[in-house]
Amino acid sequence: MGIASLHPSYVLHQKLLTLWNAIVSDNLPACTRYAQSLQGLPKTFSRAPMPEASPAQQAAIKTALEGLGALSGKRIEAAE
C-alpha cells in the first residue's frame, strides 16, 4: 500500500467512485434524484420520461451513500 492510498483525497475519490458506479446508467438523472432524496432533498422528477431507479439501483446507491456518511436520516418529500 503506497502513500497515495492513504491520502485523504484518494480515500474520498474511492468513496465517490463507489457512488458514481452505483448511479451511472441510462437513467442517471433518476438515480441522481433518488440519491438526493436519501440525503433529505425534496423528491422531484426528471424532465425526460425515464424509469425510476430500480430496486437494485436504489440498494447500490444507498450503500454507496452510507459508505460516504452522506445520509442525514431525514427524508423530505416534495411539496404538493
Stockholm file with secondary structure:
# STOCKHOLM 1.0

chainA/1-80         MGIASLHPSYVLHQKLLTLWNAIVSDNLPACTRYAQSLQGLPKTFSRAPMPEASPAQQAAIKTALEGLGALSGKRIEAAE
#=GR chainA/1-80 SS CCGGGGSHHHHHHHHHHHHHHHHCSTTHHHHHHHHHHHTTCCCCCCSSCCCCCCHHHHHHHHHHHHHHTCCCSCCCCCCC
#=GC SS_cons        CCGGGGSHHHHHHHHHHHHHHHHCSTTHHHHHHHHHHHTTCCCCCCSSCCCCCCHHHHHHHHHHHHHHTCCCSCCCCCCC
//
